[in-house]
Amino acid sequence: MDNTYFLSSKRIGLRTLTRDDMPVYQGFLNNKDVTKYLEMGWRPYTEKDLEVTYQEANNASSALVFAVCDIKTNKLIGTAGLYFLHWPGRRAQYRILLGKPEIYGKGFGSEVTNLIIKHGFERLNLNTIYLGVNAENKGAIRSYEKCGFVHEGVQRAFIYNDGRYYDCVNMSILAND
Ligand SMILES: CC(C)(COP(=O)(O)OP(=O)(O)OC[C@H]1O[C@@H](n2cnc3c(N)ncnc32)[C@H](O)[C@@H]1OP(=O)(O)O)[C@@H](O)C(=O)NCCC(=O)NCCS
């Protein structure tokens, strides 16, 4: 049995994020087509930032972050995971970043999200998984809706990127959903 991946589906493998992944991840973050709806990308991502990201991803008590790989090539295509794990409240924040714009809109994001929310509810026994997304990031919102996230509300003019503010849509999915 191949143990490369901790979780996998038809096209996606999720494994631990390693230090060797970080230069590739840095390339994702320095691509404006990737960060266009995010608050990241306003300055170059440094070695120190990469170390902080790596440490954060591997702090088991507060986050569960995966390297997202294309199962055919075993190449890193992004990261995704659960952050701010709050054990008494049984909730966590979901974040995903696919670093290759040419694969957007082909269902990869939803495949990753489905794997992680299933793991979050079934293995971590979470009750709530929530997220915030730029209101103009229509592909992301659609992808979350397909996975069962519902709209909760809007934080007005909350996200700043490239000279203007964007509303932030808050979404969540509950274990009972
Ligand atoms: C957000 C992200 C993970 C989505 O992944 P993805 O693989 O593109 O998502 P999916 O293909 O599973 O779903 C996207 C859906 O939105 C649709 N879509 C794409 N662009 C759209 C648009 N402008 N308007 C409406 N729907 C759109 C797609 O057609 C697809 O729906 P369908 O399957 O019903 O046809 C990916 O785009 C990404 O990582 N972006 C960069 C980082 C980012 O923005 N992260 C989110 C932070 S909250």
The ligand as a Tripos MOL2 file, in Angstrom:
@<TRIPOS>MOLECULE
LIG
   48    50     1     0     0
SMALL
NO_CHARGES

@<TRIPOS>ATOM
      1 C1        -10.4780   29.2220   -4.4350 C.3       1 LIG1
      2 C2         -9.9370   27.9950   -5.1100 C.3       1 LIG1
      3 C3         -9.4340   27.0140   -4.0620 C.3       1 LIG1
      4 C4        -11.0730   27.3100   -5.8890 C.3       1 LIG1
      5 O1        -10.5610   26.1570   -6.4920 O.3       1 LIG1
      6 P1        -11.1040   25.6540   -7.9170 P.3       1 LIG1
      7 O2        -10.4410   24.3870   -8.2100 O.co2     1 LIG1
      8 O3        -10.9990   26.7540   -8.8970 O.co2     1 LIG1
      9 O4        -12.6490   25.4200   -7.5350 O.3       1 LIG1
     10 P2        -13.7020   24.4480   -8.2220 P.3       1 LIG1
     11 O5        -13.3350   24.2200   -9.6520 O.co2     1 LIG1
     12 O6        -13.8810   23.2660   -7.3560 O.co2     1 LIG1
     13 O7        -15.0450   25.2980   -8.1210 O.3       1 LIG1
     14 C5        -15.1330   26.5520   -8.7270 C.3       1 LIG1
     15 C6        -16.5600   26.7670   -9.2080 C.3       1 LIG1
     16 O8        -16.7740   28.1520   -9.4350 O.3       1 LIG1
     17 C7        -17.1380   28.3560  -10.7710 C.3       1 LIG1
     18 N1        -16.5600   29.6610  -11.1510 N.ar      1 LIG1
     19 C8        -15.2900   29.9500  -11.4610 C.ar      1 LIG1
     20 N2        -15.1740   31.2800  -11.7170 N.ar      1 LIG1
     21 C9        -16.4040   31.8050  -11.5180 C.ar      1 LIG1
     22 C10       -16.9500   33.1070  -11.6290 C.ar      1 LIG1
     23 N3        -16.1850   34.1550  -11.9650 N.pl3     1 LIG1
     24 N4        -18.2570   33.2840  -11.3580 N.ar      1 LIG1
     25 C11       -19.0300   32.2440  -10.9970 C.ar      1 LIG1
     26 N5        -18.5830   30.9580  -10.8790 N.ar      1 LIG1
     27 C12       -17.2890   30.7570  -11.1470 C.ar      1 LIG1
     28 C13       -16.5730   27.1750  -11.5230 C.3       1 LIG1
     29 O9        -17.2440   26.9830  -12.7490 O.3       1 LIG1
     30 C14       -16.8550   26.0620  -10.5100 C.3       1 LIG1
     31 O10       -18.2130   25.7440  -10.4390 O.3       1 LIG1
     32 P3        -18.8670   24.4740  -11.2100 P.3       1 LIG1
     33 O11       -18.0800   23.2780  -10.7640 O.co2     1 LIG1
     34 O12       -20.2730   24.4860  -10.7260 O.co2     1 LIG1
     35 O13       -18.7000   24.7440  -12.6640 O.co2     1 LIG1
     36 C15        -8.7930   28.3590   -6.0920 C.3       1 LIG1
     37 O14        -9.3070   29.1660   -7.1110 O.3       1 LIG1
     38 C16        -7.6530   29.1130   -5.4030 C.2       1 LIG1
     39 O15        -6.8820   28.5230   -4.6700 O.2       1 LIG1
     40 N6         -7.5200   30.4320   -5.6680 N.am      1 LIG1
     41 C17        -6.3920   31.2400   -5.1650 C.3       1 LIG1
     42 C18        -6.4120   31.4110   -3.6550 C.3       1 LIG1
     43 C19        -7.7890   31.7610   -3.1300 C.2       1 LIG1
     44 O16        -8.4590   32.6300   -3.6560 O.2       1 LIG1
     45 N7         -8.1700   31.0670   -2.0600 N.am      1 LIG1
     46 C20        -9.4580   31.2300   -1.4390 C.3       1 LIG1
     47 C21        -9.3090   32.1020   -0.2580 C.3       1 LIG1
     48 S1        -10.8380   32.2490    0.6360 S.3       1 LIG1
@<TRIPOS>BOND
     1     1     2 1
     2     2     3 1
     3     2     4 1
     4     2    36 1
     5     4     5 1
     6     5     6 1
     7     6     7 2
     8     6     8 1
     9     6     9 1
    10     9    10 1
    11    10    11 2
    12    10    12 1
    13    10    13 1
    14    13    14 1
    15    14    15 1
    16    15    16 1
    17    15    30 1
    18    16    17 1
    19    17    18 1
    20    17    28 1
    21    18    19 ar
    22    18    27 ar
    23    19    20 ar
    24    20    21 ar
    25    21    22 ar
    26    21    27 ar
    27    22    23 1
    28    22    24 ar
    29    24    25 ar
    30    25    26 ar
    31    26    27 ar
    32    28    29 1
    33    28    30 1
    34    30    31 1
    35    31    32 1
    36    32    33 2
    37    32    34 1
    38    32    35 1
    39    36    37 1
    40    36    38 1
    41    38    39 2
    42    38    40 1
    43    40    41 1
    44    41    42 1
    45    42    43 1
    46    43    44 2
    47    43    45 1
    48    45    46 1
    49    46    47 1
    50    47    48 1
@<TRIPOS>SUBSTRUCTURE
     1 LIG1         1 GROUP 0 **** ****
